[in-house]
Amino acid sequence: MDDQITHRYAQVKQRLAVVDPGGQVMLLAVSKKHNTKAIRSLYHVGQHRFAENYVQEATAKMAKLDDLDIEWHFIGHIQSNKTQVIAQHFDWVQSVSRMKILCQLAKYRSVEKDPLKILLQLKIGNEDSKSGASVSELIAIYKTARTLPSVQVRGLMCIPPPSSQEAIQMHHFKEAKTLFDKLQISDPNIDTLSMGMSGDLEIAVQCGSTMVRIGTDIFGARI
Ligand SMILES: *Cc1c(COP(=O)(O)O)cnc(C)c1O
């Protein structure tokens, strides 16, 4: 079982190396619905960045893995009553798309800790999608974030709608890349464009992703 996971992990790293021969792109292992034993075996072969979608599940795992130096990313939908726990336990939050959520995360992040690293989630490809902010909403949230010392915006995250057409996938990813480039011009802290999952990691990297979030192709299917 664990052998299988480390084998699949090596395969994902190989796929990534083909499109990112310089090794610049960060690989985030999305461990939602998978157990701490699997996380631990990946940690021991060198994977130290993990992402979770559900707060209770994540904090239970963090408690069990307290002896490991894991960088934890929150990538799920953020309910306002969970912002305190998220701000206290995670290193990165990638799914920020509402002003109210940003302000609560900033309020609850202790000043004694490093600033909470934030990615703003851009709505892409589907105007009706509930997750993600439009460009204008995102810029407003970004400007507010820059005034809050307990958070640091590091870039953008997006989840384009699934498509089997490469041209459409590219079009979506390039939309995010264009906004990312604009933000980067005036802000040296902006260095992370989180896009690409198991099914589209190659295209995402070709379009400028700096961080891919891989669940299924490392851990296997989620039940
Ligand atoms: C679950 C999830 C992933 C991982 O998706 P896979 O297709 O299993 O690789 C990546 N990003 C987000 C935001 C997710 O919720």
The ligand as an SDF file (V2000), in Angstrom:
LIG
                    3D

 15 15  0  0  0  0  0  0  0  0999 V2000
   -8.9000   17.7600   -4.3100 C   0  0  0  0  0  0  0  0  0  0  0  0
   -8.2040   18.9380   -4.8630 C   0  0  0  0  0  0  0  0  0  0  0  0
   -7.0380   18.8190   -5.6300 C   0  0  0  0  0  0  0  0  0  0  0  0
   -6.4370   17.4790   -6.0360 C   0  0  0  0  0  0  0  0  0  0  0  0
   -7.1640   16.9590   -7.1050 O   0  0  0  0  0  0  0  0  0  0  0  0
   -6.7140   15.5970   -7.8570 P   0  0  0  0  0  0  0  0  0  0  0  0
   -7.4970   15.6360   -9.1120 O   0  0  0  0  0  0  0  0  0  0  0  0
   -7.1100   14.4770   -6.9460 O   0  0  0  0  0  0  0  0  0  0  0  0
   -5.2660   15.6680   -8.0860 O   0  0  0  0  0  0  0  0  0  0  0  0
   -6.4030   19.9710   -6.0360 C   0  0  0  0  0  0  0  0  0  0  0  0
   -6.8790   21.1890   -5.7370 N   0  0  0  0  0  0  0  0  0  0  0  0
   -8.0150   21.3560   -5.0200 C   0  0  0  0  0  0  0  0  0  0  0  0
   -8.4780   22.7250   -4.7110 C   0  0  0  0  0  0  0  0  0  0  0  0
   -8.7150   20.2440   -4.5660 C   0  0  0  0  0  0  0  0  0  0  0  0
   -9.8420   20.4220   -3.8780 O   0  0  0  0  0  0  0  0  0  0  0  0
  1  2  1  0
  2  3  1  0
  2 14  2  0
  3  4  1  0
  3 10  2  0
  4  5  1  0
  5  6  1  0
  6  7  2  0
  6  8  1  0
  6  9  1  0
 10 11  1  0
 11 12  2  0
 12 13  1  0
 12 14  1  0
 14 15  1  0
M  END
$$$$
